[in-house]
């Protein structure tokens, strides 16, 4: 195993935060085209339900369904 790989057992919130910071720094060096490719790659490894959650509702729902969803989001919690 590569010395650069981190065993799953030691991954915690701090590890994830550090990785995210390094990934953001790396992404800042990319062109728009390269950044889009990176975003597509990262999105492709997400769980399908998580990918769906990240999409704009109008890409999945009809205009009427999107309007209903927006109205429900605007309502206050009971």
C-alpha positions as a Markdown table, in Angstrom:
| # | Residue | x | y | z |
|---|---|---|---|---|
| 1 | Unk | 0.0 | 0.0 | 0.0 |
| 2 | Unk | 1.2 | 3.5 | -0.8 |
| 3 | Unk | 2.5 | 5.5 | 2.2 |
| 4 | Unk | 0.3 | 8.4 | 1.0 |
| 5 | Unk | -2.9 | 6.5 | 1.5 |
| 6 | Unk | -4.8 | 7.1 | 4.8 |
| 7 | Unk | -6.3 | 4.0 | 6.4 |
| 8 | Unk | -10.1 | 4.3 | 6.7 |
| 9 | Unk | -9.8 | 3.8 | 10.5 |
| 10 | Unk | -8.1 | 7.1 | 11.0 |
| 11 | Unk | -10.4 | 9.2 | 8.8 |
| 12 | Unk | -12.3 | 11.7 | 10.9 |
| 13 | Unk | -13.9 | 15.2 | 10.5 |
| 14 | Unk | -10.5 | 16.9 | 10.7 |
| 15 | Unk | -9.1 | 14.6 | 8.0 |
| 16 | Unk | -12.0 | 15.3 | 5.7 |
| 17 | Unk | -11.8 | 19.1 | 6.4 |
| 18 | Unk | -8.0 | 19.1 | 5.6 |
| 19 | Unk | -8.7 | 17.1 | 2.4 |
| 20 | Unk | -11.4 | 19.5 | 1.4 |
| 21 | Unk | -9.1 | 22.5 | 1.9 |
| 22 | Unk | -6.4 | 20.9 | -0.2 |
| 23 | Unk | -8.9 | 20.0 | -2.9 |
| 24 | Unk | -10.2 | 23.6 | -3.0 |
| 25 | Unk | -6.6 | 24.9 | -3.3 |
| 26 | Unk | -6.0 | 22.5 | -6.1 |
| 27 | Unk | -9.2 | 23.4 | -7.8 |
| 28 | Unk | -8.3 | 27.1 | -7.7 |
| 29 | Unk | -5.3 | 26.3 | -10.0 |
| 30 | Unk | -7.5 | 24.8 | -12.7 |
| 31 | Unk | -9.1 | 26.3 | -15.8 |
| 32 | Unk | -12.8 | 26.4 | -16.0 |
| 33 | Unk | -12.8 | 23.4 | -18.3 |
| 34 | Unk | -10.6 | 21.4 | -15.9 |
| 35 | Unk | -12.7 | 22.5 | -12.9 |
| 36 | Unk | -15.8 | 21.3 | -14.6 |
| 37 | Unk | -14.1 | 17.9 | -15.3 |
| 38 | Unk | -13.0 | 17.7 | -11.6 |
| 39 | Unk | -16.6 | 18.5 | -10.5 |
| 40 | Unk | -18.0 | 15.8 | -12.8 |
| 41 | Unk | -15.5 | 13.3 | -11.5 |
| 42 | Unk | -16.3 | 14.0 | -7.9 |
| 43 | Unk | -20.0 | 14.0 | -8.5 |
| 44 | Unk | -19.9 | 10.7 | -10.3 |
| 45 | Unk | -18.6 | 8.9 | -7.2 |
| 46 | Unk | -21.5 | 10.1 | -5.0 |
| 47 | Unk | -24.4 | 8.0 | -4.0 |
| 48 | Unk | -27.2 | 8.4 | -6.6 |
| 49 | Unk | -29.5 | 10.0 | -4.0 |
| 50 | Unk | -26.9 | 12.5 | -3.0 |
| 51 | Unk | -26.2 | 13.4 | -6.6 |
| 52 | Unk | -30.0 | 14.0 | -7.1 |
| 53 | Unk | -30.1 | 16.2 | -4.0 |
| 54 | Unk | -27.3 | 18.4 | -5.5 |
| 55 | Unk | -29.2 | 19.0 | -8.7 |
| 56 | Unk | -31.6 | 21.9 | -9.2 |
| 57 | Unk | -35.2 | 20.7 | -8.8 |
| 58 | Unk | -36.1 | 22.2 | -12.1 |
| 59 | Unk | -33.7 | 19.7 | -13.8 |
| 60 | Unk | -35.7 | 16.8 | -12.3 |
| 61 | Unk | -39.3 | 18.0 | -11.8 |
| 62 | Unk | -41.9 | 19.5 | -14.0 |
| 63 | Unk | -42.5 | 23.3 | -13.7 |
| 64 | Unk | -45.7 | 22.6 | -11.7 |
| 65 | Unk | -43.8 | 20.2 | -9.4 |
| 66 | Unk | -41.0 | 22.7 | -8.9 |
| 67 | Unk | -43.5 | 25.4 | -8.0 |
| 68 | Unk | -45.1 | 23.2 | -5.4 |
| 69 | Unk | -41.7 | 22.3 | -3.9 |
| 70 | Unk | -40.7 | 26.0 | -3.7 |
| 71 | Unk | -44.0 | 26.8 | -2.0 |
| 72 | Unk | -43.4 | 24.0 | 0.5 |
| 73 | Unk | -39.9 | 25.2 | 1.2 |
| 74 | Unk | -41.2 | 28.7 | 1.8 |
| 75 | Unk | -43.6 | 27.5 | 4.5 |
| 76 | Unk | -42.7 | 27.8 | 8.1 |
| 77 | Unk | -42.1 | 24.6 | 10.1 |
| 78 | Unk | -45.1 | 23.8 | 12.3 |
